[in-house]
């Protein structure tokens, strides 16, 4: 996911407004070597500086660094290290290539950088572990850096006190960080009551829309789009922040195409909310409730791949149809088409891996 650090400059009075704007825009990493304690009083943020008590150590802001400098800093400090490099010639590009295997972050600064040199540097670092960032002065430069090539840089450092630019960057980061899931039509092959079990209800800190929910399922190969409680009925008021998701063993999709078990979720964790068109957003879990409820087994199939999930047997629990409309599980029948996300391989500690697996 794309990210940004904010680097205000000037006096404290010059910096304060931009730092407040950064925190309000959702940025929690600030580059500042002089005002760490004061900044942390404004919000829960990480301080990035050349001081040893910083949350992330940054090197190269005031002098040129070597690979040895960064290696020694990594060995000495039990924290992440960012290497700041000004690109003026080919030797600097070679240094960046080497630092890509050492530093946690490599920040590129070019006085006259153009798209093509940046493309070359990003291409040379595609297989490296470092996160690649670009130091920019404006929103437009940030937008260009993040969208260069197919993926652009991993992040940017916005060196600016302009609160409006910072807010615009926050909106851009949110937009460019959205994941899109290719939801397919799955044909329901079984709907069956199976008795009592422990089910998980996930209350998020986001208000979802009609057609939006979270991806849940019993198999790594396929997750159903379980609809949020956005609809009212004569018995229950709408709760658009909630998804009555499924049993404790089920997988739930989280950011970065990783899964977790529903039973693991707790306040502060992240899940993905997904719309019927596949567009996903990150939501914070505010509360997770586990209660004994009657369960319903649902099976579906798409192109020869069978998937299953279990949900609470209640009319307020809904899936999403191929027409992108919510359908209650109490109305669901064999032959209906619902939306689901299919993937190949297996899951190991939540990450997708290429491995043959039989799920049943």
C-alpha positions in Angstrom: 0.0 0.0 0.0 1.2 3.5 -0.8 2.2 5.7 2.1 3.7 9.1 2.9 5.9 10.8 5.5 5.5 14.5 6.2 8.6 16.7 6.5 7.7 20.2 7.7 10.4 22.9 7.8 11.1 26.4 9.2 10.3 27.5 12.8 8.0 25.6 15.1 5.2 28.0 14.4 5.7 27.3 10.7 5.6 23.6 11.3 2.8 23.2 13.8 -0.1 23.8 11.4 1.3 21.3 8.9 1.8 18.7 11.5 -1.8 19.1 12.8 -3.0 18.8 9.2 -0.9 15.7 8.7 -2.4 14.0 11.8 -5.9 14.9 10.8 -5.3 13.5 7.2 -4.2 10.2 8.7 -0.5 10.5 8.5 1.3 9.3 11.6 5.0 9.5 10.6 6.7 12.9 10.8 10.3 13.8 9.9 11.6 16.2 12.6 14.8 16.3 14.5 14.1 19.2 16.9 10.5 18.9 18.3 9.8 15.2 19.0 8.3 15.6 22.4 6.1 18.6 21.4 4.9 16.7 18.3 3.9 13.6 20.3 1.7 15.8 22.4 -0.3 16.6 19.3 -1.1 13.0 18.5 0.2 9.4 18.5 2.8 9.6 15.8 6.2 8.2 15.0 9.2 10.5 14.8 11.7 10.0 12.1 15.0 11.8 12.7 18.8 11.4 12.9 18.5 11.1 16.7 19.1 7.7 18.4 15.8 8.0 20.3 13.7 8.4 17.1 11.2 5.7 16.1 12.8 5.4 12.7 16.4 6.5 12.1 17.1 8.6 9.0 20.5 9.0 7.6 21.9 11.3 4.8 19.8 14.4 5.4 22.8 16.6 6.0 25.7 14.6 4.6 26.4 12.0 2.0 26.3 8.4 3.3 27.8 5.1 2.4 26.6 1.5 2.5 29.0 1.0 5.5 27.3 3.8 7.4 23.9 2.3 7.0 25.1 -1.3 7.8 26.7 -0.1 11.0 23.5 1.9 12.0 21.4 -1.3 11.4 23.7 -3.3 13.7 23.9 -0.6 16.4 20.2 0.4 16.6 17.3 -2.0 17.0 15.1 0.0 14.7 14.3 0.6 11.1 16.7 2.8 9.1 15.9 5.1 6.2 18.7 6.2 3.8 18.3 9.6 2.2 20.2 10.0 -1.1 20.3 13.0 -3.4 20.5 11.8 -7.0 23.0 13.9 -9.0 24.8 11.3 -11.2 25.2 7.7 -12.0 27.3 7.0 -9.0 24.4 8.1 -6.8 22.1 5.7 -8.7 24.6 2.8 -8.0 24.7 3.7 -4.3 20.9 3.6 -4.2 20.9 0.2 -5.8 23.3 -1.1 -3.1 21.3 0.5 -0.3 18.2 -1.3 -1.5 19.6 -4.5 0.0 20.5 -2.8 3.4 18.2 0.0 4.4 14.5 -0.5 5.3 13.7 2.7 3.3 15.5 4.4 0.5 14.5 8.0 0.0 15.4 9.6 -3.4 15.9 13.3 -3.8 16.7 14.8 -7.2 17.1 18.5 -7.9 16.2 18.0 -11.5 14.8 14.5 -11.6 12.5 13.5 -14.4 10.2 10.5 -14.9 12.6 8.4 -16.8 15.5 8.4 -14.3 13.1 7.6 -11.5 11.6 4.8 -13.6 15.2 3.4 -14.0 15.9 3.5 -10.3 12.6 1.9 -9.3 13.0 -0.8 -11.9 16.5 -1.6 -10.5 15.0 -2.0 -7.1 12.0 -4.1 -7.9 13.4 -7.3 -6.2 14.9 -5.5 -3.2 13.5 -5.5 0.3 13.7 -1.7 0.8 10.7 0.5 0.5 11.4 3.2 -2.2 10.3 6.7 -1.4 10.7 10.0 -3.3 11.2 13.4 -1.6 8.7 15.9 -3.2 7.7 19.5 -2.6 4.2 19.5 -4.0 1.1 17.4 -4.4 1.6 17.2 -8.1 5.1 15.9 -7.7 3.8 13.3 -5.2 1.1 12.2 -7.6 3.7 11.8 -10.4 6.1 9.8 -8.1 3.4 7.4 -6.8 2.1 6.7 -10.3 5.5 6.4 -12.2 5.6 3.1 -14.1 3.1 0.4 -13.2 3.5 0.7 -9.5 5.4 3.9 -8.9 7.4 4.5 -5.7 6.2 2.8 -2.5 5.8 6.2 -0.9 6.7 9.8 -0.8 8.2 12.3 1.6 6.3 15.6 1.3 8.6 18.4 2.3 6.1 21.2 2.8 4.2 23.3 5.3 1.2 23.7 3.1 -1.8 22.2 5.0 -3.9 22.0 1.8 -1.2 20.1 0.0 -1.0 17.7 2.9 -4.7 17.1 2.9 -4.8 16.6 -0.8 -2.0 14.0 -0.5 -4.0 12.2 2.2 -6.9 11.9 -0.2 -4.5 10.6 -2.9 -2.9 8.0 -0.7 -6.3 6.7 0.3 -7.4 6.5 -3.4 -4.2 4.8 -4.7 -4.0 2.4 -1.8 -7.4 0.8 -2.6 -7.2 -2.8 -3.6 -9.6 -4.3 -6.2 -10.8 -7.9 -6.0 -12.1 -9.8 -9.0 -15.4 -11.1 -7.8 -17.0 -13.9 -9.7 -20.5 -15.3 -9.9 -20.8 -18.5 -8.0 -23.8 -20.8 -8.2 -25.3 -22.0 -4.9 -25.3 -25.8 -4.7 -26.4 -26.3 -1.1 -28.2 -24.5 1.7 -28.5 -26.5 4.9 -29.1 -26.0 8.6 -26.3 -27.6 10.6 -26.9 -26.7 14.3 -25.4 -24.5 16.9 -21.9 -23.0 16.7 -19.8 -20.0 17.7 -20.2 -17.2 15.2 -18.3 -13.9 15.0 -20.0 -10.5 14.5 -17.5 -7.8 13.4 -18.2 -4.2 14.2 -16.0 -1.9 12.2 -15.2 1.8 12.5 -16.5 2.5 9.0 -20.0 3.0 7.6 -20.6 0.7 4.7 -23.0 1.1 1.8 -25.6 -1.2 0.3 -23.7 -3.9 -1.7 -20.7 -3.7 0.6 -19.4 -6.2 3.1 -16.4 -8.4 3.9 -14.9 -11.5 2.3 -15.4 -14.6 4.4 -15.2 -18.4 3.8 -14.2 -21.8 5.0 -11.8 -22.5 2.1 -8.7 -20.6 1.1 -9.8 -21.1 -2.5 -12.9 -19.0 -2.2 -14.5 -16.4 0.0 -18.1 -15.2 -0.1 -19.0 -11.5 0.0 -21.0 -11.3 3.3 -23.1 -8.2 3.3 -23.1 -5.5 6.0 -26.1 -4.8 8.1 -27.0 -1.7 6.1 -30.7 -2.6 5.5 -33.5 -2.0 8.0 -36.4 -4.3 8.6 -39.4 -4.3 11.0 -37.4 -6.0 13.7 -33.9 -4.5 13.6 -32.5 -1.1 12.8 -29.7 -0.8 10.3 -26.1 -1.0 11.6 -24.0 -0.1 8.5 -20.7 -0.6 10.5 -21.5 -4.3 11.2 -21.0 -7.6 9.4 -22.4 -10.7 11.0 -19.6 -12.6 9.4 -19.5 -16.3 10.2 -18.0 -19.0 12.4 -14.8 -18.7 14.4 -12.8 -21.0 12.0 -13.6 -19.0 8.9 -11.0 -17.0 6.9 -11.6 -13.2 6.6 -9.7 -11.1 4.0 -7.4 -8.3 5.4 -5.3 -5.7 3.6 -2.5 -7.0 1.3 -4.5 -10.1 0.2 -3.8 -11.8 3.5 -6.4 -13.7 5.6 -6.9 -14.2 9.3 -9.3 -16.4 11.2 -12.4 -14.6 12.4 -11.8 -15.7 15.9 -8.5 -13.7 15.9 -10.0 -10.3 15.2 -10.1 -7.8 18.0 -10.3 -4.0 18.4 -7.7 -2.1 16.4 -7.1 -4.9 13.8 -7.7 -4.2 10.1 -10.1 -5.9 7.7 -11.1 -5.2 4.1 -14.5 -4.0 3.3 -15.4 -4.8 -0.3 -18.0 -3.4 -2.6 -19.9 -5.4 -5.2 -17.7 -4.0 -8.0 -14.6 -5.4 -6.1 -13.3 -2.1 -4.8 -11.8 -2.6 -1.4 -11.1 -0.3 1.5 -9.3 -0.8 4.8 -11.6 -0.7 7.9 -10.5 -0.7 11.6 -12.2 -3.3 13.8 -13.9 -1.6 16.7 -15.3 -4.7 18.4 -15.6 -8.4 17.7 -18.3 -10.5 19.3 -18.4 -14.3 19.6 -21.7 -15.8 20.5 -23.5 -19.2 20.1 -26.0 -19.1 17.2 -27.7 -21.5 14.8 -25.6 -21.9 11.7 -26.4 -22.4 8.0 -24.0 -24.2 5.6 -23.8 -22.6 2.2 -22.0 -24.3 -0.7 -21.4 -22.7 -4.2 -19.4 -23.5 -7.3 -17.7 -21.6 -10.1 -15.9 -23.1 -13.0 -15.5 -26.4 -11.2 -14.2 -25.0 -8.0 -16.5 -25.7 -5.0 -16.4 -23.4 -1.9 -18.2 -23.3 1.4 -19.0 -21.1 4.3 -21.3 -21.0 7.3 -23.3 -18.1 8.5 -25.8 -17.4 11.2 -29.3 -18.8 10.3 -31.2 -15.5 10.4 -33.0 -13.3 7.9 -30.7 -10.3 8.6 -27.7 -12.2 7.3 -27.1 -11.5 3.6 -24.9 -12.4 0.7 -24.6 -10.3 -2.5 -26.2 -11.6 -5.8 -24.7 -11.4 -9.3 -27.0 -8.3 -9.7 -25.0 -6.7 -6.9 -28.0 -6.7 -4.6 -28.1 -8.1 -1.0 -30.0 -11.4 -0.6 -31.1 -12.8 2.8 -29.8 -16.3 3.6 -33.3 -17.2 4.6 -34.3 -16.6 0.9 -31.3 -18.2 -0.6 -31.9 -21.3 -2.7 -30.0 -23.8 -4.9 -29.3 -22.2 -8.3 -29.0 -18.7 -7.1 -25.9 -16.8 -8.1 -23.8 -14.9 -5.5 -20.5 -13.0 -5.6 -17.3 -14.6 -4.3 -13.6 -14.1 -4.6 -11.6 -17.1 -5.9 -7.9 -17.7 -5.6 -5.4 -20.5 -6.4 -3.1 -22.3 -4.0 -3.2 -22.4 -0.2 -2.7 -20.1 2.8 0.2 -20.2 5.2 -0.1 -17.9 8.2 -2.6 -15.9 6.1 -0.4 -15.4 3.1 -1.3 -16.9 -0.3 1.2 -19.6 -1.4 1.5 -21.8 -4.4 0.8 -25.3 -3.0 -1.6 -28.1 -3.8 -4.3 -28.4 -1.2 -7.5 -30.3 -0.8 -10.2 -28.5 1.2 -13.5 -30.2 2.0 
